[in-house]
Amino acid sequence: MHKATVNNKVFEVDSDESGWLMNGEPHSWDLVKLADGYYHILYKNKSYRAELIKNDVETKTITVKINGRNYSVNLKDKFDLLLEKMGMTNAASSKVNSIKAPMPGLIIDLKIKAGDTVKSGDALLILEAMKMENILKSPGEGVVKNVKVKKGDSVEKGQVLIEF
């Protein structure tokens, strides 16, 4: 079984020998690929034009435009549902707890302060090591609780620099 969330509305999607089931009911349509990312759908004698706008494999989310309206679809397979049931969701894995120094060096600039909200990929600080400037970026989302270093500090490998 799979779950599809379309604009905050949840559908259970499954298949059996007769075809696709949506919320336990048989569901069939004709789907024809017109070009890369463009489709024609015939469902209950109505015609629909569909365009794939975005496909985010990491979050299992796609955005499609059907007859001019955008729909965000989040997909979960049986493994995602099992992890969710066990309380082990992907949201927990993207939360950052701390940033540690990847190597010994000197803090030459801080880009954030306590209380700042950061997203994945945001620059946090610049660490000079072996005469090279290394920009340390956030691996996930979070709110900065504590910056444990200041500009000009020397740090050792593995030292906690920022806490979330």
C-alpha positions in Angstrom: 0.0 0.0 0.0 1.1 3.6 -0.7 -0.2 6.9 0.6 -0.5 10.0 -1.5 -1.1 13.4 0.0 -2.4 15.9 -2.5 -2.8 19.5 -1.2 -3.3 18.1 2.4 -5.8 15.5 1.3 -4.7 11.9 2.0 -5.4 9.0 -0.4 -4.6 5.3 0.1 -3.3 3.9 -3.1 -3.0 0.1 -3.8 -3.3 -2.3 -6.6 -4.8 -5.7 -7.1 -5.4 -8.0 -10.1 -8.2 -5.7 -11.4 -6.0 -2.6 -11.4 -5.5 0.5 -9.2 -7.5 1.1 -6.0 -7.9 4.5 -4.4 -9.2 4.4 -0.8 -10.3 0.9 -1.6 -12.3 1.8 -4.7 -11.4 0.7 -8.2 -9.8 3.6 -10.1 -8.9 3.6 -13.8 -7.8 6.2 -16.3 -6.0 6.4 -19.6 -2.7 8.2 -19.4 -0.7 9.1 -22.6 2.8 10.7 -22.5 2.9 13.6 -25.0 6.5 14.7 -24.3 8.9 14.7 -21.4 6.9 16.0 -18.5 3.7 16.4 -20.5 0.7 14.0 -20.3 -2.9 13.6 -21.4 -5.3 12.0 -19.0 -8.8 10.7 -19.7 -10.8 10.0 -16.6 -14.6 9.5 -16.4 -14.9 10.7 -20.0 -13.2 14.0 -19.1 -9.9 15.2 -20.7 -7.1 16.6 -18.6 -3.7 18.1 -19.5 -0.9 17.4 -17.0 2.6 18.8 -16.7 5.2 17.6 -14.3 6.6 20.9 -12.8 8.9 19.5 -10.1 10.1 16.1 -8.9 11.9 16.1 -5.6 13.2 12.5 -5.2 14.7 13.2 -1.7 11.4 14.3 -0.2 9.3 12.1 -2.5 7.2 15.1 -3.5 6.1 16.1 -7.0 4.3 19.2 -8.3 2.0 18.7 -11.2 -0.1 21.2 -13.1 -3.4 19.8 -14.2 -5.5 22.0 -16.5 -3.7 25.1 -15.2 -3.9 24.3 -11.4 -0.9 23.2 -9.4 -1.0 20.2 -7.1 1.6 19.2 -4.7 1.8 15.4 -4.2 3.7 13.7 -1.4 4.2 10.0 -1.9 4.9 7.4 0.8 5.6 3.7 0.1 5.2 0.8 2.5 8.6 1.4 4.0 8.0 5.1 4.7 4.6 4.1 6.3 6.4 1.4 8.5 9.0 3.9 9.6 6.3 6.5 10.4 4.4 3.9 12.4 7.6 3.2 14.4 8.1 6.9 15.0 11.1 7.2 12.8 10.2 9.9 10.3 12.4 11.7 7.8 11.7 15.0 9.5 13.7 13.9 12.5 16.7 13.0 10.4 16.8 16.5 8.8 17.0 18.2 12.2 20.4 19.5 13.1 21.7 19.1 16.7 25.2 20.5 16.5 28.0 21.3 14.1 31.5 20.1 14.9 34.8 21.1 13.5 35.8 18.8 10.6 39.4 19.6 11.1 41.6 21.8 13.3 41.7 25.5 12.3 40.9 29.1 13.0 37.5 30.7 13.0 37.8 33.7 10.7 34.1 34.7 10.3 30.7 33.8 11.9 27.6 34.1 9.6 25.0 33.3 12.3 24.2 34.1 16.0 22.1 32.5 18.7 18.4 32.6 17.8 18.9 32.6 14.0 16.9 30.1 12.0 18.9 28.2 9.4 17.9 26.1 6.4 19.8 23.3 4.8 22.8 24.7 2.9 23.0 28.1 4.7 26.5 29.3 5.5 27.3 29.1 9.2 30.9 30.1 9.6 34.3 30.2 7.9 37.0 27.9 9.2 40.6 28.5 8.0 42.6 25.3 7.9 45.9 24.7 6.1 45.8 28.2 4.6 42.4 27.5 3.0 39.0 29.0 3.9 36.3 26.4 4.4 32.7 27.5 4.6 30.8 25.2 6.9 27.1 24.9 5.8 24.1 23.7 7.7 23.2 20.1 6.8 19.6 20.6 7.8 17.1 23.0 9.4 17.1 24.3 12.9 17.3 27.3 15.3 20.7 28.2 16.6 20.7 27.8 20.4 24.3 28.5 21.1 27.4 29.6 19.2 30.3 28.1 21.2 33.1 29.9 19.3 33.9 33.5 18.3 35.9 35.0 15.5 39.6 34.4 16.1 39.2 31.2 18.1 41.4 28.2 17.4 39.5 24.9 17.3 40.3 21.2 17.3 38.9 18.5 15.1 35.5 17.3 16.6 35.0 20.4 18.8 31.4 21.5 19.0 31.1 24.9 17.3 27.3 25.5 17.1 24.4 23.9 18.9 20.8 23.7 17.7 
